[in-house]
Amino acid sequence: MFTRTLLTTALFGAGFISSTLAQEFTLRLHQFLPMTDSVPREGLIPWAETVEAQSGGRIEIEYYPSMILGGAPANLFDQAQDGVVDLIWTVLGYTPGRFPKSEVFEMPFLVTNAEDTSRAFQRFVEENAMDEFADVKLIAVHTHGPGVFHSNTPIETLEDLSDLKVRGGSRVISAMLGDLGAEAIGMPVPQVPESLSRGVIDAATIPWQVTLALRTGEIVSNHTEFSGDHGLYTQTFAFVMNRESYDQLPDDLKAVIDANSGVEWAGRFGAANDADDIAARDEAVAKGNNIVTLGSEETARWRAAAQVTIDNWFAEAAASGIDGAALYARAVALVAQETQ
């Protein structure tokens, strides 16, 4: 829960002292990436600076990157919900089963670019999945750009994936990797560099932008992406606030938080990822790394194989009383609408 500090200003007059009290609210923001990554650098920090400025300095945001307040990335949502910290940014897929409707945005070949897909994801959640965030104040959800394989050996065909140990960042992504023939190894993204270096995994699925902070292009030199307007996969992220921390703000400061929540900030987080996708890919090219872009026919083979993942998700959703096909159709429509 936020820390409330009372600052006393002594005003000296002729023969007497009076004082006034001004409240300041310090909010602690915890997340797992280093501050050099695009999400904190171009998303979280500008958001905090905007809130501080619009609050007239009455709100202060303290940054705690790289899990320095303790716990694992999978604990972050609970830290916000339980009031251990005031604000968190995290991967929804790190807590499997907790966000079953939001999970639809991890379906294969749904993502276009991060900005448009993030805007679509925010609109989708506001329409269909706010119950999954009922215990927190939702600031924004977003996605990263098209996911890419980063591997020790080139992945040029669907068969090249067979039996490779590949990092998957969520339940759905790991299921997709298994359906495509790989041996999926689930792990949070901070573990990727060491796991690649030590041979725990042969390849990792991460977007280009994350390779800048993780220096993945210095560990492996092969990268595989897909042709067409849609990438193989994306992951879903949420930036949320402890509900009590929000509720205890005065109305004018709640209005500041509200004004900096929703689709515009979702898009801004996505745009930051898109910009670093370009920078990271350019860096890999400059290093002379091998970038494989699968052609349309080969990409179509992967699409066909990944349909199993979508069909299985529909069945799982139905078993939980969720109309997965309808949610998927709405997600596809919203992405298409934003990408026009």
N, C-alpha and C positions, 0 to 999 in steps of 0.2 A: 504494500500500500504506500501511497506517496508520503513523503516527509513534509510536514508543514513547519515553516520557520517564521518566527515573528521577529521583525526588525524594529527596534525602538530608535526613533530619531528624537534626540533632545533638542528642544528649541529654547534658547536662552533669551529672555526678555529683561525688562527693567525690574530686577528684584524678584523674578520667579522663573520656574522651569515648567514647561508643559511637554507632553510627549504624544506622538501619534503612532499607531501600529499599522503596518502594511503587511499583508500576507503574501508569501511566496510559496509556490508549490514545486517541489523537485520530484520529477518523475524519472525512474530508473528504467533504461531500455537495454534489454539483454538479447543477444543473438549469437550465432555460432561462426559467422564469417569474419575474417580479418577486415579491418576498416578500409583496406585498399581495394576490396572488391566493389563492383559497380553498384550493387544493391545498397550497402551502407554509404558509399561515397556519393552516389548520385540520387539515392532515394531516401534513406533513413536520415542522413545528416541534413539535407535540404528540408525535409519535412520538419525535423526538430527546429531548425533555424527559423522556418516560417512560423511555426507555432509560438516560439519564443518571441519573435518580433510582433506578431499580431496580438499577443497577450500583454504587450507593453512591458515585457520583462517579468511578469508575475509568474510565468511558468518557466522552469529551467529543466532541460533534459540532460541527464547524465548517461554517457555511452558506456556500455560494457560489451565489447565484442569477444569473439572466440571463446565463449562459454566461461569467462573468467570469474563469474559469480558462482560457478559450480553446476553440477548436473551434466546431463548429456543432451544433445539436440532434441531427442525424443521427449525430454522433460519440459521443454520450453512452454508449450501450450498450458500445461498444468501450472507452471510457475506464474503465468499471467492469471489464470482462472482462480488460483488459490491465494493470490496477493503476495507471493514471494517477491515479485517485481511488478512494476506498473505497466510496462510495455514489452512485447516480444515480437520478433519476426522469426518465422520458422517454416519448415516444409510440412505440409499437411500429411503427406504420405509417410512421415516418420512415426505416425501413430495409426497403424492399419485398423480399418474398420470404424474409425471415429467420425469420418466425414464421407459417408457412403454416397451421397448425392454429388458432392463437390468432386468426387473421384472421377466422374465422367470425363472431366477435362484432361485426364491422363490417357484417354483412349488413343490407340495408334493412329497416326496420320490425321490428327485433328488440328494441330497447331499450324499456323501460318507464320507470323512473326510475333515477337513477344508483346509489342504494344497493342496490336489489334486483338490478339488472343486474350490479353489481360483485361482489356475493356469488356470483351465478351464474357469473360469469366466473372467479373464483378457484377455485370448485369444479370448473369445467370444465378449467382448466389442470392442477390437481392430478390429475384423472382421466386426461386425454388428451394433455397437451402439456408435461410437465415436461422432456422431452428438449430442448425449445427453450430451456431455461434451465439446461442441465446444466453450463455453464462458469461460472456465477455462483451466488450464494446468493439465491434468490427470497424477497423479503419480502412483497410483495403485488402483485397486478394489480388494475386497476379500469377503469371506464369513466366518461365524463361523461354527463350527462342528455341528453334528446332534442335533437338538433341542429336549428338554426334558420337560416333565410336572413336575412341582414342586407344590404339592397340600396339602391341609389340610387333605383330606381323600384319601385313595388309589384309583388310577385309574387302574383297572385291565381288563376291557372290554370296548368296544365302548359304551355300554349303561351307564357306570359309568360317562361318560362325559356329559350326558344329563342334561341340565339346569344348569350346573355349570357355574359360572361367571369366565371366563378365560382371562387373559391378552394376547392380540395379539400385536405383534410388528410392523405390517405393514398392509396395505390394504389386500394383498393377504392372509397373515396368519390369519387375522380376518375372512375373507371370508371362509377359510378352516375350522376354528373352528366352524363357523355357520353351514357349510355343514356337519360337524361331529356331530352336535347336541348340542354344547355348546352355551352359551351366551357370545359372544366375547366383550371384553372391550379393546379398543385401548388405549395405553399409552406408553410414552418413558420409557426405562428401569430404569432410576433413581427413578421413582415413584413406582416401584414394592415392595420394602420392606415395606413401610408405607401402601400401598394398601392391602398387604397380612395381615399385623398386625391388621389393622382396619376392615378387613372383606369386603373391597370394592370389592375384588376378592377372589375367592375360590382357584384359581390355577394360575400359570404363566407359559407361554412357554418361556423359556430362555435356552441357552446352559449351560452345566456344568460349563465352565470357568467363566461365569459371577457370579455364586453363591459365588465365593471366595470374590470378592469385595463387593457384596451386602449382604453377610452373610445370604443368603436365607435358607441354611440348618439349621440355628438356629431358623428360624421362622416357617417353615413347615418341616415335617419329612418324607414325601412321595415323591417319584420320579419315574416317569414312562418313560422307554425308549423302543426301538423296536429292534427286532431281524432282522438279515439280514445285507446286505452290505450298505443299504441306510437308512438314518434317515428320520423322519417325515417331517422336513422342515429345512430351513436355512434362514438367512437374508443376505442382500447384503450391503456392505459398500464401501465408496470411500474416498480416500485421495487425495485432489486436492489443487492446488495453484492458487492464483489470476493471471489472464492472464497478466495484466500490470506489476505486480511484477516480473513475469518471463521474459517478453519481455524487461524490462529495465536493466536486468543483462547483463554484458559483455559476449561475446560469450564463453569464457573459463569457466565462472561460469554457464552459461546455460548448458554447456556440463556436468558439475558436476551433475546438477539436472537430466538431461537426462539419465546419466549413472546409476542413482539411481531411475529410474522409470521403470515400466513394470512388466513382469511375475515373475522375481526372487523375487522382493519385495512383490508381491502378495502372492507368496508361503510362504515367510517368515512370513508375517502377519498370514496366515493360520496355519503355523506350531506352532506359539506361542499359538494360540487358542487350537490346539490339545494337546499340552503339559499341559496346564492348565485344559483342560477337564479331563485328567487323574488324575491330582493332586486334583481337586475338587471332583471327584467321590470317590477317595480314602479317602478324608476327611469325606464325608458323610457316607461311610462304617465304618470308625473309630468311628463316633458318634453313630453308631447303627441305623441309619435311614433306613427306609424301601425302598428298591430299587426293583421296579417291572420291569422285562424285559418281554415284551409280546412275546409269542411264535409265531412260523411261521404262524399257522392257524389264530390266532387273528390278527397278523400284516397284513395278507392278507385281512382280513375284513376291516381294516382301509384303506388299499390301495384302495380297491374297492369303499369305501365311498368317499375317497378323489378325485377320478377320476372326480367327479362332478365339483370340483374346477378347475381342468385343462380344462375340456370341456367349462366351463363358461368363463375362461380366453381366450381361443381360440376365442369364439364368441365376446368378448369385443374387442380383438385385431383386428379382422376382421372388426368390425364396425368403427375402427379408421384407416383402410387401412393398417394394419400390418398383415403379414402372421405368425400368432402365432404358427401354427403347424410346420412350417418350422424352426422357431427359436427354438422351443422346441426340435425338432429332432436334431438340431445342438448342443444344450446345452447338451443333453443326450450323444451324440457322443463324445463331448469334455471331459466330465466327465469320460466316459468309457476309453478314450484314456489316460488321466492322471492317472487313477487308475490302469492301467495294471501293 
